[in-house]
Amino acid sequence: MKKLIFAVLALISLAVPVKVLAEDTGVIICPQPYGGGVVCGVHTPVNTGLGDNLAVVGGVLLVSSLMFLFLSKKFNKVSA
């Protein structure tokens, strides 16, 4: 059971991305689609990741703790 808990914690720690700080100036991107003109705009970074959405992390931890509770009660039944 300790190995399972360690494996789950290792997978969770690998799934959470490292927060990367982007430049504040913004990058100007000028894509040119086929048959169209050049469209220039400023690209602003968007925070997307598990580290930025704590509700998802909390939900995953809650579901995993309920799963461990269910499995521990299931496997620790003593037959009389």
N, C-alpha and C positions, 0 to 999 in steps of 0.2 A: 504494500500500500504506500510505503514511503517513496518507492521508485515512481509510482504513478503520480503522486503529488508533485514530486520533483520534475517529472516530465511535463506535467501541465503547466507548472510555474515557468519552466524553461521556454515552453512554446509561447506563453503569454508575453514573456519578456522579449522574445524575438519578434513578436507580432507588433509590438508598440514601436513606432518609428521614432527616431531621434529628431528632436526639434532643430530645424535648420533655420538660421536667421538669414533672410534675404536682404538685399540692398534696398534702401528706402527710395532711391532715385527712380526706380522703374526702368524697364527695358522697352525700347521702342521696337515694335515688331511690324514689319511690312510684308504680309503675305500677298502673293499674286495668284489668284485662282485662274484656271484656264478660261479664256474668253472674257475675262473681267479686268478691271483696272487695279492699280495698286491701292491697297487699303492699309493705311498706317494708323496705329493706335498704341496706347501705352498699356503694357501688360502689368497687372497688379497681382501679386501672389495671393492665393487663397489657402487658408489653413484647413487642410484635410488630413485627418489621421486620428488614430485612437487616442493619442495624447492630447488632442485638441477637443475631443468629445468625451467628457467624463461620464455622461449618462450611459454610453455604450459600454465603457469599462465597468461601471457599477453594475449594469445588467448582466454582463458576462460573469462577473464575480459572484453575483447573487445566484444565478442559475447553476454555476459550477458548485457552489457550496450546497445548494439543495440536492444536486446530483450526488455529491459525496455523502450527504446525510442518508439519502435513499439507499445507496449502494452499501453503506456501512450497516444499516439496519437489515438489509436483505442478506448479507453474507455472515452476519454475526448471530443469526438465529440459532438457538440451542434447542435441539429436539429432545424432548423428555420421554 
